[in-house]
Amino acid sequence: MVTRMENSSLIETLGISSDPEHIPDQDPIHETNNETQLHKKPDVSKERIVRSALKLFAERGFFETRIPEISAHAKVGVGTLYRHFRNKDHLFNEAFRISVQEFSEFLDRSTSKNLSPKEQFFDFWKGLGLFSQGKFDQLIMIERNLTSYILDEESAKDALILKEKISEYFAPAENDQNLRLLYPSLILGSFTGILRYHRIQENNIDPSLLEQSAEMLWEGFSKVGQSPLTKKKEKQIKKA
């Protein structure tokens, strides 16, 4: 079953603030301690850059986000950003991999597979709700880019592993590999679409609406792969 998400995500473990503007940007040339210079400053700058990149990539997308905007949001110089990342593609892929790792670790510790297919689906759906409460940018980053051509080889491999993991939660049509790999996009797209709508309209979401949405999705998924005869029998039972 889904449990309350622990505060042990990769970004939090690394010490990334939810507000990069509140972390001072200290230039390493002013550090007097060599160990601090090598370990603390580079890490802090890099973490702030990743946090800002995640937020801006999630809000605007890859092409609409520019390096100067990321460095300005992170309160670091463009030169500092380029000391950590070769280019925007490099930064994008690292931010994507961090998001995937956080989400994958969340699934491993917060959901159960010892359930019926339907219970498993609803457990996963509730898990999306918990994860999105503090990691909305990461969820959007994943949903938008699971099949993006911008992903490098390592990111594409991580994305495939995550898609396969998510597909394990859905038993219908399990023999159709192509369809199974569509489930992650369908589920994440539906969920983030609901969240986006309510953020714009009401800035909150009614839990009962999420429940009803899950029911609708499951109703559709459960019919996938059924033979026409099975569907006909179900209709007859409903009419009776």
DOGUTI-442944 format. One record per residue (C-alpha): residue in one letter; chain; x, z, y. Coordinates in Angstrom, 3 decimals. Layout:
BEGIN
   resn   chain       east         up      north
      A       A          X          Z          Y
...
//
This chain:
BEGIN
   resn   chain       east         up      north
      M       A      0.000      0.000      0.000
      V       A      1.036     -0.481      3.606
      T       A      2.734      2.530      5.127
      R       A      3.555      3.319      8.737
      M       A      6.525      1.246      9.791
      E       A      9.751      3.213      9.991
      N       A     11.914      3.060     13.087
      S       A     14.856      1.590     11.257
      S       A     14.723     -2.087     12.126
      L       A     17.922     -4.052     12.407
      I       A     17.737     -4.363     16.169
      E       A     16.929     -0.689     16.690
      T       A     19.698      0.281     14.290
      L       A     22.086     -1.773     16.375
      G       A     20.843      0.003     19.475
      I       A     19.054     -2.823     21.240
      S       A     16.837     -1.530     24.004
      S       A     13.318     -2.873     24.342
      D       A     14.195     -3.403     27.994
      P       A     17.610     -5.050     28.383
      E       A     17.489     -4.586     32.152
      H       A     17.977     -0.849     31.744
      I       A     21.311     -1.157     29.943
      P       A     24.304     -1.455     32.294
      D       A     26.548     -4.449     31.783
      Q       A     30.091     -3.101     31.821
      D       A     32.887     -5.609     31.948
      P       A     35.436     -4.919     29.186
      I       A     38.340     -5.282     31.624
      H       A     37.293     -1.967     33.163
      E       A     37.368     -0.112     29.844
      T       A     40.357      2.165     29.434
      N       A     39.941      2.866     25.737
      N       A     40.956     -0.030     23.484
      E       A     38.615      1.051     20.680
      T       A     35.669      1.263     23.070
      Q       A     36.662     -2.105     24.457
      L       A     36.652     -3.697     21.014
      H       A     33.569     -2.062     19.537
      K       A     31.126     -0.725     22.109
      K       A     31.035     -3.215     24.970
      P       A     30.864     -6.466     22.949
      D       A     28.141     -5.011     20.748
      V       A     26.029     -3.811     23.665
      S       A     26.271     -7.121     25.498
      K       A     25.495     -9.123     22.374
      E       A     22.512     -6.960     21.473
      R       A     21.058     -7.285     24.961
      I       A     21.462    -11.038     24.841
      V       A     19.736    -11.261     21.439
      R       A     16.859     -9.078     22.646
      S       A     16.341    -11.234     25.725
      A       A     16.675    -14.437     23.722
      L       A     14.041    -13.255     21.240
      K       A     11.605    -12.492     24.035
      L       A     12.112    -15.750     25.904
      F       A     12.216    -17.989     22.820
      A       A      8.989    -16.362     21.606
      E       A      7.273    -16.789     24.960
      R       A      8.503    -20.261     25.935
      G       A      9.974    -21.940     22.885
      F       A     13.450    -23.352     22.352
      F       A     13.467    -26.304     24.750
      E       A     11.814    -24.485     27.656
      T       A     14.309    -21.602     27.506
      R       A     17.643    -22.059     29.260
      I       A     20.907    -20.188     28.879
      P       A     21.015    -19.005     32.546
      E       A     17.499    -17.571     32.126
      I       A     18.548    -15.618     29.025
      S       A     21.684    -14.244     30.698
      A       A     19.685    -13.294     33.802
      H       A     17.065    -11.494     31.718
      A       A     19.794     -9.661     29.783
      K       A     21.616     -8.820     33.042
      V       A     24.886    -10.335     31.848
      G       A     26.926    -13.226     33.143
      V       A     26.682    -16.658     31.558
      G       A     30.343    -16.324     30.637
      T       A     29.593    -13.117     28.730
      L       A     26.888    -14.928     26.771
      Y       A     29.256    -17.742     25.842
      R       A     31.842    -15.235     24.638
      H       A     29.357    -14.229     21.930
      F       A     27.545    -17.508     21.241
      R       A     28.877    -21.050     21.156
      N       A     25.693    -22.570     22.570
      K       A     21.908    -22.160     22.688
      D       A     21.507    -23.360     19.097
      H       A     23.904    -20.672     17.868
      L       A     22.035    -17.948     19.798
      F       A     18.663    -19.242     18.636
      N       A     19.665    -19.200     14.988
      E       A     21.117    -15.709     15.154
      A       A     17.945    -14.412     16.818
      F       A     15.869    -16.150     14.150
      R       A     17.898    -14.661     11.285
      I       A     17.588    -11.168     12.754
      S       A     13.810    -11.621     12.968
      V       A     13.605    -12.827      9.364
      Q       A     15.778     -9.970      8.123
      E       A     13.671     -7.375      9.950
      F       A     10.440     -8.815      8.607
      S       A     11.759     -9.182      5.067
      E       A     13.005     -5.590      5.035
      F       A      9.642     -4.431      6.370
      L       A      7.824     -6.204      3.543
      D       A     10.157     -4.705      0.941
      R       A      9.546     -1.135      2.034
      S       A      5.972     -1.273      3.308
      T       A      3.897     -3.331      0.884
      S       A      3.003     -2.935     -2.760
      K       A      2.744     -5.585     -5.445
      N       A      1.020     -3.357     -7.992
      L       A     -2.380     -4.504     -6.790
      S       A     -4.956     -7.151     -7.573
      P       A     -4.417    -10.510     -5.836
      K       A     -7.087     -9.753     -3.248
      E       A     -5.800     -6.227     -2.603
      Q       A     -2.303     -7.652     -2.270
      F       A     -3.475    -10.147      0.322
      F       A     -5.253     -7.522      2.397
      D       A     -2.279     -5.185      2.095
      F       A     -0.026     -7.935      3.442
      W       A     -2.457     -8.727      6.272
      K       A     -2.503     -5.069      7.345
      G       A      1.272     -5.095      7.160
      L       A      1.337     -7.938      9.679
      G       A     -0.697     -5.739     12.005
      L       A      1.755     -2.865     11.714
      F       A      4.813     -5.068     12.139
      S       A      3.368     -6.823     15.185
      Q       A      2.773     -3.529     17.008
      G       A      6.449     -3.152     17.828
      K       A      7.908     -6.509     16.773
      F       A      5.572     -9.105     18.228
      D       A      8.420    -11.285     19.526
      Q       A     10.054    -11.354     16.091
      L       A      6.775    -12.328     14.430
      I       A      6.205    -15.156     16.914
      M       A      9.803    -16.309     16.475
      I       A      9.293    -16.536     12.717
      E       A      5.864    -18.163     12.843
      R       A      6.953    -20.813     15.339
      N       A     10.154    -21.783     13.593
      L       A      9.772    -21.369      9.820
      T       A     10.045    -25.127      9.393
      S       A     11.880    -26.029     12.600
      Y       A     14.593    -28.692     12.488
      I       A     16.580    -26.538     14.930
      L       A     17.411    -24.138     12.100
      D       A     20.957    -24.407     10.824
      E       A     21.793    -24.328      7.116
      E       A     21.941    -20.533      6.887
      S       A     18.717    -20.033      8.832
      A       A     16.896    -22.680      6.790
      K       A     17.957    -20.909      3.603
      D       A     16.705    -17.550      4.933
      A       A     13.440    -19.185      5.998
      L       A     12.888    -20.638      2.517
      I       A     13.541    -17.260      0.873
      L       A     11.048    -15.596      3.225
      K       A      8.415    -18.284      2.578
      E       A      8.784    -17.789     -1.152
      K       A      8.495    -14.032     -0.739
      I       A      5.315    -14.353      1.320
      S       A      3.854    -16.849     -1.161
      E       A      4.227    -14.272     -3.919
      Y       A      1.384    -12.338     -2.309
      F       A     -1.097    -15.142     -2.975
      A       A     -2.096    -15.842     -6.555
      P       A     -4.470    -18.816     -6.012
      A       A     -3.009    -22.214     -6.990
      E       A      0.224    -20.573     -8.006
      N       A      1.173    -23.631    -10.032
      D       A      1.139    -25.852     -6.966
      Q       A      4.565    -25.227     -5.405
      N       A      3.934    -27.443     -2.389
      L       A      0.729    -25.619     -1.549
      R       A      2.311    -22.223     -2.106
      L       A      4.942    -22.973      0.512
      L       A      2.169    -23.742      3.000
      Y       A      0.672    -20.260      2.680
      P       A      3.230    -18.558      4.975
      S       A      2.538    -20.978      7.828
      L       A     -1.218    -20.724      7.314
      I       A     -1.201    -16.929      7.226
      L       A      1.277    -16.315     10.037
      G       A     -0.279    -19.037     12.195
      S       A     -3.756    -17.551     11.770
      F       A     -2.582    -14.018     12.488
      T       A     -0.477    -14.801     15.555
      G       A     -3.235    -17.064     16.880
      I       A     -5.657    -14.139     16.798
      L       A     -3.142    -11.868     18.518
      R       A     -2.368    -14.429     21.222
      Y       A     -6.054    -14.919     21.970
      H       A     -6.737    -11.220     22.346
      R       A     -3.648    -10.614     24.438
      I       A     -4.912    -13.206     26.897
      Q       A     -8.571    -12.220     26.797
      E       A     -8.629     -8.456     26.282
      N       A     -5.056     -7.232     25.781
      N       A     -6.168     -5.489     22.573
      I       A     -7.740     -6.364     19.269
      D       A    -10.632     -4.927     17.333
      P       A     -9.470     -3.884     13.816
      S       A    -12.814     -5.031     12.400
      L       A    -12.096     -8.553     13.663
      L       A     -8.803     -8.604     11.792
      E       A    -10.647     -7.456      8.683
      Q       A    -13.268    -10.180      9.012
      S       A    -10.545    -12.774      9.572
      A       A     -8.804    -11.660      6.397
      E       A    -12.066    -11.972      4.471
      M       A    -12.548    -15.520      5.725
      L       A     -9.002    -16.524      4.820
      W       A     -9.176    -14.979      1.381
      E       A    -12.489    -16.677      0.718
      G       A    -10.807    -20.008      1.358
      F       A     -7.592    -19.243     -0.539
      S       A     -9.448    -17.964     -3.581
      K       A    -11.195    -21.308     -3.990
      V       A     -7.989    -23.340     -3.909
      G       A     -7.161    -24.759     -7.314
      Q       A    -10.573    -24.048     -8.784
      S       A    -12.133    -26.819    -10.813
      P       A    -15.365    -28.435     -9.522
      L       A    -17.172    -26.870    -12.495
      T       A    -16.028    -23.366    -11.497
      K       A    -17.161    -23.912     -7.927
      K       A    -20.537    -25.164     -9.146
      K       A    -21.033    -22.063    -11.294
      E       A    -20.182    -19.804     -8.333
      K       A    -22.798    -21.541     -6.180
      Q       A    -25.401    -21.124     -8.909
      I       A    -24.614    -17.409     -9.198
      K       A    -24.972    -16.942     -5.426
      K       A    -28.311    -18.749     -5.415
      A       A    -29.547    -16.595     -8.296
//
